[in-house]
Amino acid sequence: MPKLYVFAIGGTGSRVVKSLSMLLASGVKSNYEIVPIILDPDASAADVARTTRLLNNYRVINKAVNPNEGNSFFKNKIESLGDVVGAATGESISNEFRLNIADLHGGSFSKFIDYNSLDKANEALVSLLFSKSNLDLSLEVGFQGNPNIGSVVLNKFTESVEYLQFVQNFQAEDKIFILSSIFGGTGAAGFPLILKNIREGFASGHYNEHLKNAIVGAVTVLPYFKLDGDSSEAIQSSTFISKTKAALSYYHKNISGNRSINALYYIGDTASNNYKNVIGGVGQKNDAHFVELASALAILDFADEPTLSTIEGRAIDPKYLEFGIDSIDENNPIISFGNLSIETQKRVKLNLTQLFYTSLYLDHELSKVQKHPFAADEPRLDDNFLNSHFYSSLTAFLKEFKIWLAELKRNKISFSPYSISETTDPEGNITGFSTSNQDIFTFVSGVPKKQKSLWKKIKAAGSSYEIMTGNLNAFAKGKQFANAETKFLDLFTQASETSINEELF
């Protein structure tokens, strides 16, 4: 299967990859293996750490998937650049999703460029290009809204062993997508830099014609939040618009103007929500936002687009796209499935709802039904299975899935496709969600439960969890499975889909 390399730059890039992982876990289909490459100079960034943990759990679960079975959960492959290189060449490089930037181990920008060792002429030139505050800036937590610094530091990535391996292993049928924000430092600098190097097709003297003529897409995320704080803070949201205008002007000339991009997606929001002004590190942990989910959908849209082409490093008939929703109440901005286009609903509505109901069933019912045929028949979904590495990775992923849904609901603009209430710890961080004790098939916002004939009501009598259990037993009957992991994914894919279609859609 061809590969879609996703360069995720900065905190926004990592959060978009998190949303993409949720979509793929639910069974939203892509015809490409996804290879995330996370670039962030902030070594302790909480958003990056959350995303890499999520990807590692996804990878464990995906390895148990039998592509010939009827499951869709976690079926799309996500692998690291190290996985790709190892499979192709047998060489061993890091199998982490986040790649390090050479010579970036904290310290100031002046130390990074070895300012004190410059001769007088070059020292004077650098002093003209960078202010004293620029030179003194600590790189411990990133570029702090300074794309001029980011463009210098990130250029080191193209000199790395990892980038060389990417260049050497890129194939003609592969694609590339770049995720970045436009109003900060890391993303605004990284996007044009990476694109420029791709179009040159070189790394450490090695040339790849396929890379130069790659199909490349990108989403450039416009401001979609504000920051708390006063004028003494290093990053000020009051500068976001001016930075965006400057970057758009540069992109117009050096990206869209020279046709170096095949498809460019624009997205943003009115930025009515405020985040804590935390300059990187473990404290920079923003709630998931609908803009990030829509950006993840841009990746899948790009992967499905068959008409894009490149000749001599220049895009033929490039496309420029935006994402829109149906009108909502501006005084109470809440998005549900009904506010999405029909095409988007077809892509995500059923799959996300399947994973939502599966997570509810595992939390509230699975431990109670181990004597039912679907669980008791070989291979068993018993205590040994529930204590397996596979199941612990699955529950860890689904915990993040529930946090993600609750964060999307709490944020502004709110994406609330399900009737849930977020749960929080004493610091206000979301830990998951709770639901009412009513019929679980009333939890999809704006979707009433189907009206049934008397016969169907009698046939479906019992709790809503019992409906799911009955479908699990029905699909398991007389079927052989290679192992418990394959059985689990197959049965819950089919039983959740059937139950939802019977009761809701």
ROLUM-579602 format. One record per residue (C-alpha): residue in one letter; x, z, y. Coordinates in steps of 0.001 Angstrom, whole numbers, padded with zeros to 6 digits, always signed. Layout:
N
aXZY
...
END
This chain:
505
m+000000+000000+000000
p+001339-000801+003505
k+002326+002055+005775
l+001145+003072+009220
y+003929+004966+010982
v+002412+007367+013516
f+004821+008614+016188
a+003260+011836+017483
i+004970+012857+020712
g+004617+016336+022190
g+001805+018842+021776
t-000978+016314+022309
g+000522+014050+019632
s+000568+016906+017111
r-003008+017893+017852
v-004215+014312+017401
v-002445+014166+014008
k-004265+017378+013091
s-007617+015712+013806
l-006517+012630+011862
s-005657+014845+008880
m-009151+016368+008959
l-010755+012921+008943
l-008609+011699+006044
a-009183+014911+004078
s-012940+014378+004364
g-012602+010902+002881
v-012659+008711+005982
k-010895+005643+004664
s-007730+003921+005808
n-006104+000965+004074
y-002671+002293+005046
e-000523+005173+003875
i-000028+007390+006919
v+003532+008423+007832
p+003483+010912+010741
i+006734+011298+012683
i+006421+014274+015031
l+008749+014367+018039
d+008759+017535+020119
p+011803+019236+021633
d+010021+022603+021673
a+011468+024158+018507
s+008876+026928+018289
a+005788+025038+019493
a+002724+026615+017884
d+000675+023406+017900
v+003456+021555+016080
a+003837+024373+013538
r+000099+024371+012800
t+000071+020618+012276
t+003136+020564+009996
r+001656+023357+007834
l-001555+021368+007585
l+000296+018190+006572
n+002316+020014+003925
n-000865+021428+002372
y-002479+017982+002518
r+000509+016502+000691
v+000222+019088-002129
i-003482+018349-002566
n-003048+014571-002388
k-000503+014608-005230
a-003286+015769-007553
v-005563+012858-006597
n-006257+010246-009252
p-006807+007013-007296
n-008880+005590-010157
e-011456+008392-010035
g-014542+008503-007823
n-013283+011126-005409
s-012715+010499-001721
f-011478+013921-000564
f-007748+013798+000317
k-007484+010361-001265
n-005594+008662+001544
k-001878+009295+001207
i+000041+011118+003928
e+003800+011202+003465
s+006892+012010+005487
l+009592+009565+006473
g+011810+011335+003926
d+009242+010603+001191
v+009277+006914+002142
v+013068+006667+002198
g+013457+008589-001051
a+010970+006370-002882
a+012568+003168-001564
t+016276+003971-001824
g+016723+007237-003683
e+018538+008604-000637
s+017752+012130+000472
i+016868+012872+004087
s+014600+015581+005428
n+011082+015427+004017
e+009739+017325+007012
f+007132+015656+009190
r+008861+016846+012335
l+012191+015213+013136
n+014972+016924+015015
i+016647+015470+018090
a+020427+015517+017871
d+022322+017981+020081
l+019130+019688+021241
h+019604+023364+020457
g+018292+025053+023576
g+020415+025425+026673
s+020009+023609+029955
f+019666+019905+030701
s+023084+019969+032414
k+024614+021264+029193
f+022847+018552+027188
i+024388+015790+029328
d+027715+017661+029548
y+027464+017707+033336
n+030518+019916+033883
s+032759+017388+032108
l+031768+014432+034296
d+034219+012926+036722
k+033445+013176+040437
a+031776+009770+040695
n+029429+010294+037757
e+028723+013858+038805
a+027635+012577+042207
l+025435+009909+040613
v+023736+012415+038311
s+023186+014764+041249
l+021378+011948+043065
l+019127+011253+040068
f+018368+014867+039110
s+017709+017903+041289
k+019423+021233+040740
s+016225+022599+039183
n+016251+019594+036822
l+019836+020277+035817
d+019180+023994+035337
l+015997+023387+033323
s+016043+025070+029922
l+015200+022656+027114
e+014210+025518+024823
v+010507+024724+025240
g+010528+021039+026124
f+010669+019065+029358
q+008076+021079+031320
g+006371+018058+032857
n+009572+016156+033727
p+009471+012674+032134
n+012747+011726+033870
i+014492+014383+031787
g+012500+013527+028679
s+013553+009882+028783
v+017229+010913+028653
v+016870+013523+025917
l+014507+011568+023670
n+016849+008597+023680
k+018999+010681+021308
f+016326+010226+018659
t+017066+006515+018413
e+020662+007397+017503
s+019590+009610+014599
v+019913+008985+010863
e+016136+009294+010589
y+015484+006508+013079
l+018029+004296+011316
q+016229+004881+008017
f+012909+004049+009663
v+014328+000762+010980
q+015854-000176+007628
n+012728+000623+005604
f+010099-000928+007868
q+008312-003796+006082
a+006473-006862+007393
e+003031-005552+006399
d+003550-002104+007988
k+002151-001063+011367
i+003101+001456+014060
f+000967+003690+016262
i+002270+005895+019099
l+000442+009034+020273
s+001248+010569+023636
s-000237+012090+026746
i+000485+010460+030074
f+000391+013492+032396
g+003231+015660+031089
g+006907+015223+030331
t+007438+014621+026633
g+004716+012073+025940
a+005007+010173+029212
a+008733+009689+028581
g+008604+009140+024838
f+005995+006386+024615
p+007784+003639+026607
l+011161+004656+025187
i+010093+004372+021546
l+008191+001139+022203
k+011228-000405+023916
n+013469+000429+020949
i+010927-000936+018477
r+010784-004257+020318
e+014582-004480+020282
g+014534-004014+016494
f+017955-002316+016402
a+019306+001035+015245
s+023024+001818+015008
g+023891-001866+014770
h+021250-002631+012113
y+018599-005226+012993
n+015153-005680+011464
e+013133-008737+012491
h+009999-007194+010976
l+010311-004212+013313
k+010781-006361+016402
n+007586-008250+015534
a+005644-005220+014322
i+001971-004722+015140
v+002115-001735+017486
g-000782+000265+018881
a-000900+003358+021046
v-003285+005819+022597
t-002308+007127+025996
v-004224+010318+026678
l-005224+010844+030299
p-005749+014384+031687
y-008404+016229+029702
f-007732+019866+030582
k-006497+022028+033432
l-004090+024962+033420
d-004515+028464+034788
g-001796+029762+037089
d-000514+029691+040619
s+001882+027437+042494
s+004920+029265+041118
e+004344+027969+037586
a+006684+025232+036295
i+003759+023028+035216
q+000807+022578+037554
s-002390+020757+036619
s-002731+019786+040306
t+000064+017262+039645
f-001566+015706+036560
i-003412+012957+038435
s-000425+011914+040547
k+001768+011828+037434
t-000877+009794+035635
k-001053+007248+038466
a+002732+006901+038509
a+002898+006465+034743
l+000038+003944+034705
s+001822+001906+037339
y+004984+001907+035240
y+003039+001060+032054
h+001291-001813+033822
k+004637-003470+034495
n+006698-002444+031475
i+004141-002193+028639
s+000953-004164+029249
g+002632-006418+031805
n+005257-007715+029395
r+002931-007755+026350
s+005009-005300+024341
i+001915-003543+022928
n-000727-005112+020657
a-003498-002581+021248
l-003593+000152+023880
y-006339+002780+023811
y-007169+004811+026912
i-008986+008123+026715
g-009475+011183+028894
d-012074+013645+030163
t-013205+015228+033404
a-010972+018218+032582
s-013586+020910+033164
n-011871+023358+030795
n-008895+025578+031589
y-006085+026467+029181
k-003611+029296+029581
n-000479+028110+031361
v+002020+028865+028602
i+005332+027005+028854
g+005792+026062+025217
g+006790+028307+022331
v+004619+030214+019894
g+002110+031055+022623
q+001184+027445+023371
k-001718+027073+020972
n-004578+025098+022491
d-008058+024788+021014
a-008842+021481+019342
h-010586+019059+021717
f-012955+016131+021194
v-010510+013860+023072
e-007999+014477+020258
l-010600+013623+017610
a-011514+010400+019440
s-007791+009583+019675
a-007522+010014+015908
l-010403+007559+015533
a-008377+005101+017637
i-005671+005183+014944
l-008183+004242+012254
d-009724+001545+014441
f-006271+000070+015004
a-005485+000157+011275
d-008641-001858+010552
e-008039-004494+013250
p-007048-007745+011477
t-006564-010068+014461
l-003422-008610+016061
s-000141-010503+015943
t+003339-010575+017510
i+005787-013434+018082
e+009344-012910+019335
g+008594-009308+020217
r+005574-010169+022371
a+001957-009375+021516
i-000418-012321+021198
d-003761-011578+022891
p-003243-007811+023265
k-006309-005584+023377
y-007091-002728+025764
l-009820-000347+024699
e-011675+002783+025789
f-013841+005296+023920
g-017328+006129+025117
i-020291+008262+024064
d-023997+008249+024822
s-025081+010272+027834
i-025114+014064+027595
d-026325+016899+029792
e-023559+017390+032378
n-024641+021006+032879
n-024348+021708+029156
p-021904+019123+027789
i-022345+019196+024019
i-021670+016247+021713
s-023282+015968+018290
f-023292+013078+015840
g-026262+011554+017677
n-024140+011002+020807
l-021671+008820+018921
s-022052+005079+018408
i-023653+003911+015183
e-020302+002493+014052
t-018535+005820+014617
q-021325+007723+012876
k-020982+005457+009852
r-017267+006156+009757
v-017314+009971+010005
k-020774+011542+009732
l-021223+011652+005954
n-017589+012371+005111
l-017149+015273+007550
t-020466+016722+006414
q-019371+016515+002765
l-016229+018511+003508
f-018240+020949+005634
y-020676+021681+002799
t-017918+021820+000207
s-016109+024460+002285
l-019332+026494+002507
y-019856+026246-001248
l-016307+027394-002021
d-016664+030377+000328
h-020053+031576-000826
e-020853+030222-004284
l-017988+028970-006462
s-016903+032405-007741
k-020500+033078-008862
v-021017+029956-010991
q-018035+029895-013349
k-020345+030009-016387
h-022132+026835-015348
p-021174+023733-017367
f-019331+021976-014530
a-016951+024945-014236
a-016900+026259-017811
d-016286+022973-019641
e-012699+021793-020110
p-010700+021497-017982
r-012049+024745-016572
l-012503+025690-012949
d-011802+029322-013855
d-009687+032147-012444
n-006481+030363-013452
f-007563+027364-011394
l-008564+029559-008455
n-005076+031116-008512
s-003228+027774-008736
h-000902+026314-006115
f-003333+023429-005684
y-006282+025692-004923
s-004303+027946-002580
s-003195+024827-000646
l-006796+023620-000584
t-008185+026904+000723
a-005418+027092+003342
f-006303+023573+004501
l-010029+024332+004570
k-009378+027493+006576
e-007738+025298+009221
f-010655+022865+008911
k-013088+025657+009769
i-010920+026823+012681
w-010752+023213+013896
l-014549+022827+013830
a-015033+026142+015630
e-012425+025243+018292
l-014103+021874+018876
k-017397+023695+019374
r-015971+026307+021768
n-014055+023833+023912
k-015362+021883+026885
i-016457+019237+026322
s-017999+020734+023159
f-018233+018797+019906
s-020812+020676+017850
p-022100+018632+014907
y-023023+021791+012946
s-024857+025018+013740
i-021983+027470+013453
s-020766+030516+015355
e-017035+030898+015874
t-015322+034091+014728
t-012306+035448+016641
d-009526+038011+016370
p-008947+040727+019022
e-006808+038304+021081
g-009622+035751+021210
n-008041+033283+018765
i-010571+031566+016529
t-010321+032583+012882
g-013134+030433+011483
f-016905+030295+011741
s-020003+031981+010414
t-023415+030556+009595
s-026894+031976+009364
n-028539+032885+006059
q-031113+030145+006394
d-031261+026962+004318
i-027777+025401+004553
f-029311+021942+004863
t-030554+022853+008340
f-027011+023211+009701
v-026441+019610+010852
s-027245+019476+014567
g-030071+017110+015436
v-030728+016135+011808
p-033906+017670+010344
k-034214+018262+006643
k-036074+015481+004837
q-039756+015930+004127
k-040404+015702+000382
s-043355+015020-001872
l-044804+017938-003844
w-043111+016734-007057
k-039718+016514-005385
k-040215+019968-003879
i-040918+021451-007313
k-037953+019616-008845
a-035623+020864-006110
a-036912+024428-006105
g-034244+027087-005620
s-031630+027907-003043
s-029773+025131-001283
y-026586+026165-003082
e-028442+025738-006384
i-029166+022128-005425
m-025422+021557-005094
t-024752+023362-008387
g-027320+021205-010168
n-025635+018042-008939
l-022196+019373-009965
n-023511+019995-013486
a-025167+016565-013626
f-022012+014674-012629
a-019825+016690-015016
k-022010+016084-018056
g-020279+013976-020692
k-017352+013031-018455
q-013655+013416-019283
f-011104+014520-016704
a-007327+014407-016796
n-006956+017852-015240
a-008836+020525-013310
e-007605+019255-009925
t-008933+015738-010489
k-012162+017175-011865
f-012646+019384-008825
l-012088+016608-006267
d-014224+014105-008167
l-017181+016445-008749
f-017322+017851-005243
t-017048+014400-003687
q-020012+013116-005692
a-022144+016266-005687
s-021789+016852-001946
e-022639+013223-001148
t-025695+013208-003405
s-026947+016577-002152
i-026584+015551+001497
n-028276+012186+000972
e-031133+013839-000922
e-031686+016554+001674
l-030584+015028+004985
f-029389+011466+005394
END
